[in-house]
């Protein structure tokens, strides 16, 4: 329980500058003591409100019982309510500039009522006792450029569900039990990180958490804010990193949310051409307003510093960078130079990434950015945006287009699989097969593959192998690792029963082998951003749809040579060119690791424009991994 709090002149100055990085400790609801009375201190920013009061369980929702007073000219209202306590529901009753009567949830609340309720809940989030000191210390040394990173993207509400009954109509796992089951699974599979979708509070399940009303509140669908912290803590104690999806691009128009917060545009641009996304029906933040920037930057710091999260995946970055994103002529306003770049959003990203990464060594900021915007992962001082990593959407689109083709037609599209290496070093990339690729009639990963069911599994194994040996960090969405057949839906759990069938279990085992192999060999991650780390052996074998390349280890030991065949045609005497006249050890094929590796000796025989080579049998959809 804190002592008496108030919004001081220094708080106002920093907030007005947009640099009050722990503003969430002042605004919102905080258990406090005043005189000898225990209660809760409430504070809210509503710059154009005529009056604000706090209503809730503690005053029978009476709009006149606890009027808030203005703390200085910046528009923050505050009040101490004796007798209010942890667990109480509350809202702010705002009389707007034009006399509007508004009932708003607290933008800085740490907990919310379970939907369809929309009230905020008083919580003491600071009381949690962390046990992840070892992880947090080690995290400072993590380097996303040279360390392994394989991410399991998970939607907590539909990974697993309890049977639905009268007492439990949602069937959601609590954060704590979810943590235990997830940690066990992720550890066994061999992922390094989980990325959790839809954690910040949101009213509508079907938005998957991308339309947020409570930026500082872990959703109450899965428990309390303390339960959420326990989950992060437990994953850390099992050596698993935690990344959250984060949505600073837009927010929904729900009456209790941020839209027209005090009867005027507070968080959004007033001009709808700047303040609305016509396609999404959402509001766009005003990135030029210091208090709004402060709200968002402090929110990123809240998740990372207060909740120990290891990184944020920033959603829809392109929609923030381009003023005309998703808009027709006449629906947007150009910047002062007359073009379509959002200068305020660019400045926001530089500020955000510099502060978050500067204060928290070893954390990551990942951009989901779908265009060729330059230097997304460049340093802010070099005029980059300052992100740690960027999702490689170009690779993903080309890769999926290629894999969907009937193998006969792949020879005409060979460059789809090689093109990514022409820009592989322009940014620091994550190769992603995310939730977006297995919804809206796009089919599950398995059902994107051509052929009969048996062929689908063979194609998918070859595809995953290619992905894991291609430079870039890795991300797979839940269910893809065992060949989920149906598209993903947030309303039901994954089809875990499929693991009772051999081919699904076999695919899962294969992905597990890839994940463990990826972490074992520095050749597969240490040189992701170093052109010395990758070399094609043959990028041009389009007629046979075979790709061969090398991944070289920064330690110079255990380099890997990789061959994959994307047709159902066997090549009984496939010959591959090699860099040196030495022994090459086959350690893995399309079935997984070999119990007894096979040795091949290079001979002086020209192949693939190289002096030395050896031959071996490459099966249909064959995968071959050699160490040398």
BELUR-V348551 format. One record per pair of residues at least 6 apart in sequence whose C-alpha atoms are under 8 Angstrom apart, sorted by the first residue. I is the first residue (numbers start at 1). J is the second residue. Records with the same first field share a line. If there is no record, write none. Layout:
# BELUR-V348551
I: J  J
This chain:
# BELUR-V348551
1: 31  32  33
2: 30  31  32  33
3: 32  33  34
4: 32  33  34  41
5: 26  32  41
6: 26  78
7: 26  43  71  76  78
8: 71
9: 72
11: 20  23
12: 72  74
14: 20
15: 23  290  291  294
16: 74  290  291
17: 290  291
18: 290  291  292  293  294
19: 294
20: 294  298
21: 294  297  298  301
22: 298  301  302
23: 294  295  298
24: 108  298  299  302
26: 43
27: 42  43  44  45  108
28: 42  43  44  106  107  108  109
29: 40  41  42  43  108  109  122  123
30: 40  41  42  122  123  124
31: 38  39  40  41  85  86  122  123  124
32: 38  39  40  41
33: 39  40
34: 80  82
37: 82  83
38: 82  83  84
39: 80  81  82  83  84  85
40: 80  81  82  83  84  85
41: 78  79  80  81
42: 54  78  79  80  81
43: 76  77  78  79
44: 76  77  78  106  107
45: 75  76  77
46: 75  76  77  261  262  266
47: 74  75  76  262  266
48: 75  96  97  262  263  264
49: 94  95  96  97  262  263
50: 94  95  96  97  99
51: 67  68  94  95  96
52: 67  68  69  77  92  93  94  95
53: 63  64  65  66  67  68  92  93  94
54: 63  66  67  68  90  91  92  93
55: 61  62  63  65  66  90  91  92  93
56: 62  88  89  90  91
57: 88  89  90
58: 83  84  85  88
59: 65  66
61: 90
63: 93
66: 79  81
67: 79
68: 77  78  79
69: 77  78  79
70: 76  77  78
71: 77  78
85: 122
86: 121  122  123  124
87: 121  122  123
88: 121  122
89: 113  119  120  121  122
90: 105  119  120  121  122
91: 103  104  105  106  119  120
92: 102  103  104  105  106
93: 101  102  103  104
94: 100  101  102  103  104  262
95: 101  102  262  263
96: 102  262  263  264
97: 262  263  264
98: 263
100: 263
102: 256  261  262  263
103: 255  256
104: 119  255  256  257  258  261
105: 118  119  120  256  257
106: 120  214
107: 213  214  215  216  257  258
108: 214  215  216  217
109: 120  121  122  214  216  217
110: 120  121  122  123  125  214  216  217  218  225
111: 120  121  122  123  216  217  218  219  220  224  225
112: 118  119  120  121  201  214  217  219  220
113: 119  120  121  220
114: 219  220  221
115: 203  204  221
116: 203
118: 203  256
123: 225
125: 225  226
126: 306
128: 226  229
130: 233
131: 233  237
132: 233  234  236  237
135: 236  237  239
136: 308
139: 361  362  363
140: 360  361  362  363
141: 361  362
142: 361  362  363
143: 362
144: 362  364  388  389
145: 428  526  528  529
146: 525  526  527  528
147: 525  526
148: 192  473  518  519  522  525  526
149: 191  192  193  473  474  525
150: 191  192  193  473  474  475  515
151: 191  192  193  194  195  474  475  476
152: 186  191  193  194  195  475  476  477  478
153: 194  195  196  197  434  435  475  476  477  478
154: 194  195  196  197  477  478
155: 196  197  198  208  478  490
156: 173  178  196  197  198
157: 172  173  221  222  490  491  493
158: 172  489  490  491  492  493  494
159: 478  493  494
160: 172  173  493  494
161: 171  172  173  492  493
162: 171  172  173
163: 171
164: 170  171
165: 171
172: 221  222
173: 222
174: 221  222  223  227
175: 222  223  227  228  230  231
176: 227  228  230  231
178: 231
179: 231  232  234  235
180: 234
183: 234  235  238  240
186: 192  194  240
187: 238  240
188: 512
189: 511  512  515  516
190: 512  515  516  519
191: 240  515  516
192: 239  240  241
193: 240  241  242  243
194: 240  241  242  243
195: 242  243  244  245
196: 242  243  244  245
197: 208  209  244  245
198: 208  209  210  219  245
199: 209  218  219  244  245
200: 209  212  213  214  215  216  217  218  219  246
201: 209  212  213  214  215  216  217  218  219  220
202: 209  210  211  212  213  214  219
203: 211  212  213
204: 211
205: 490
206: 490
208: 490
210: 247
211: 247  250  251  252
212: 247  251  252
213: 251  252  254  256  257  258
214: 257
215: 299
216: 299  302  303
217: 225
218: 224  225  228
229: 307  308
232: 242  307  308  309
233: 308
235: 241  242
236: 242
241: 309  310
242: 309  310  311
243: 309  310  311  312  313
244: 309  311  312  313
245: 312  313  314  315
246: 312  313  314  315
247: 314  315  316
248: 285  296  314  315
249: 284  285  315  316  317  319  320
250: 282  283  284  285
251: 258  259  282  283  284  285
252: 258  259  281  282  283
253: 259  281  282  283
258: 266  267
259: 265  266  267  268  283
260: 266  267  268
261: 267
264: 270
267: 285  286  292
268: 275  283  284  285  286
269: 275  276  284  285  286
273: 330  331  332  333
274: 284  323  332  333
275: 283  284  285  286
276: 282  283  284
277: 283  284  326  327
278: 326  327
279: 326  327
285: 292
286: 292  293
287: 293  344  345  348
288: 344  345
293: 348
297: 352  356
300: 312  356
301: 356
303: 309
304: 310  311  360
305: 360
310: 362  363  364
311: 363  364  365  366
312: 364  365  366
313: 365  366  367  368
314: 365  366  367  368
315: 367  368  369
316: 368  369
317: 367  368  369  370
318: 325  368  369  370  371
319: 325  326
320: 342  345
321: 341  342  343  345  346
322: 340  341  342
323: 332  333  334  340  341  342
324: 331  332  333  340
333: 340
334: 340  341
335: 341  342  343
346: 385
349: 385  386
350: 380  384  385  386
353: 365  385  386  387
354: 380  386
357: 363  364  365
364: 387  388  389
365: 387  388  389
366: 387  388  389  390  391
367: 376  387  389  390  391
368: 390  391
369: 390  391  393
370: 391  392  393  394
374: 384
375: 383  384  385  426  427
376: 384  385  386  387  390  427
377: 384  385  386  387  388  389  390  427  428
378: 384  385  386  387  427
379: 385  386  387
380: 386
388: 428
389: 427  428  429  430
390: 427  428  429  430
391: 429  430  431  432
392: 429  430  431  432
393: 431  432
394: 420
395: 417  420  431
396: 431  432  433
398: 416  417
399: 416  417
401: 416
402: 410  413  414  416  417
403: 448  449  450  459  463
404: 448  449  450
405: 449  450
406: 450  451
407: 450  566  567  568
408: 567
410: 542  545  566
411: 542  543  544  545
412: 542
413: 542
414: 540  542  545
418: 539
424: 471  529
425: 529  530  531
428: 472  529
429: 472  473
430: 472  473  474  475
431: 467  472  473  474  475
432: 474  475  476
433: 475  476  477
434: 475  476  477
435: 477  478  488
437: 443  444  445
438: 444  445  487  488
439: 487  488  489
440: 487
441: 487
442: 448  487
443: 486  487
444: 480  483  484  485  486  487  488
445: 460  480  483  484  485
446: 456  457  460  480  483  484  485
447: 456  485
449: 455  456  457  459  460
450: 456  459
457: 483  503  507
458: 590  621
459: 566  621
461: 507  510  511  590
462: 564  565  566  590  621  622  623
464: 511
465: 514  623
466: 564
467: 474
468: 474  514  515  518  524
469: 524  551  562
470: 524
471: 524  525  527  528  529  534
472: 525  528  529
473: 525  528
479: 494  495
481: 507  508  511
482: 498  499  504  505  506  507  508
483: 504  507  508
484: 494  495  498
488: 494
498: 504  505
499: 505
509: 592
510: 591  592
513: 592  593
518: 524  525
519: 525
521: 553  558
522: 553  554  555
523: 533  551  552  553  554  558  559  560
524: 551  552  553
526: 533  553  554
527: 533  534  552  553  554
528: 534
532: 552
533: 551  552  553  554
534: 549  550  551  552
535: 549  550  551
536: 548  549  550
537: 548  549  550  576  577  578  608
538: 547  548  549  608
539: 547  548  549
540: 547
541: 547
544: 565  567
545: 565  566  567
546: 563  564  565  566
547: 563  564  565
548: 561  562  563  564  576
549: 561  562  563
550: 559  560  561  562
551: 559  560  561  562
552: 558  559  560
553: 559  560
557: 628
558: 627  628
559: 627  628
560: 625  626  627  628
561: 625  626  627  628
562: 623  624  625  626
563: 622  623  624  625
564: 621  622  623  624
565: 618  619  620  621  622  623
566: 620  621  622
567: 620  621
568: 619  620  621
569: 619  620  621
570: 617  618  619  620
571: 617  618  619  620
572: 616  617  618  619
573: 615  616  617  618
574: 615  616  617  618
575: 607  613  614  615  616
576: 607  608  613  614  615
577: 606  607  608  609  610  611  612  613  614
578: 602  610  611  612  613  614
579: 610  611  612
580: 602  612
581: 601  602  603  604  612  613
582: 601  602  628
583: 599  600  601  602  628
584: 599  600  601  602  626  627  628
585: 597  598  599  600  626  627  628
586: 594  597  598  599  600  624  625  626  627
587: 593  594  596  597  598  624  625  626  627
588: 594  597  623  624  625  626
589: 622  623  624  625
590: 621  622  623  624
600: 614
601: 614
602: 612  613  614
603: 612  613  614
604: 611  612  613
605: 611  612  613  614
606: 612  613
607: 613
618: 624
